[in-house]
Amino acid sequence: MKKSLSVLIVAGVVLTGCGTVRESRMNPFNWFGGSEPVTVNTAATGADNPLIPARRASIFRPGEEDYAGWPVETIEELLIERRPGGAIIRVTGIADRAGPFDVRIVEDEAASDSDTLVYELQALQSAGPRNVGPRARMVTAAIWLTEQELAGIREIRVQGASNARVSRR
């Protein structure tokens, strides 16, 4: 009992000493060293926010002109969720057959004007069966709009093949 008590006391004294000596290699907080300020070359990024890439990689997403999606049959839900810096537009729709994939919300620039944004929910669809329930055909997609893109917009409309949903402010 006396040996274990003395070992605990000695270990406690040694470990508290690690906290007071800043340069000790026994102190785990010193293993990576302290932080220091460095300058950032903002001219090299060419963007306002260095975390946002200037362009997207064309390997993963070829261009919008190559997308051959079809409008989803019905739009079931349109939600606009306010977030700091903008809003998330989330759309849920039901396709006419099972197997929709690569769902996107595509802007209809011809129908949009200064106070209305018009989008279309589109998906690539495989030749799946038509006689399955609506849960098997349900798709959801979302896009982010900044406050600058929403400035002056009074109405957001998302349309499918047979119906549309509108949200107004």
HELIX and SHEET records of a PDB file:
HELIX    1   1 LYS A    2  THR A   20  1                                  19    
HELIX    2   2 PRO A   28  ASN A   30  5                                   3    
HELIX    3   3 THR A   42  THR A   45  1                                   4    
HELIX    4   4 GLU A   64  ASP A   66  5                                   3    
HELIX    5   5 PRO A  134  ARG A  137  1                                   4    
HELIX    6   6 GLU A  147  LEU A  150  1                                   4    
SHEET    1   A 3 TRP A  70  PRO A  71  0                                        
SHEET    2   A 3 THR A 116  GLN A 125 -1                                        
SHEET    3   A 3 PRO A 100  GLU A 107 -1                                        
SHEET    1   B 4 TRP A  70  PRO A  71  0                                        
SHEET    2   B 4 THR A 116  GLN A 125 -1                                        
SHEET    3   B 4 GLU A 155  GLN A 159  1                                        
SHEET    4   B 4 ALA A 164  ARG A 168 -1                                        
SHEET    1   C 3 THR A  74  ARG A  83  0                                        
SHEET    2   C 3 GLY A  86  ILE A  94 -1                                        
SHEET    3   C 3 MET A 138  THR A 146 -1                                        
END                                                                             
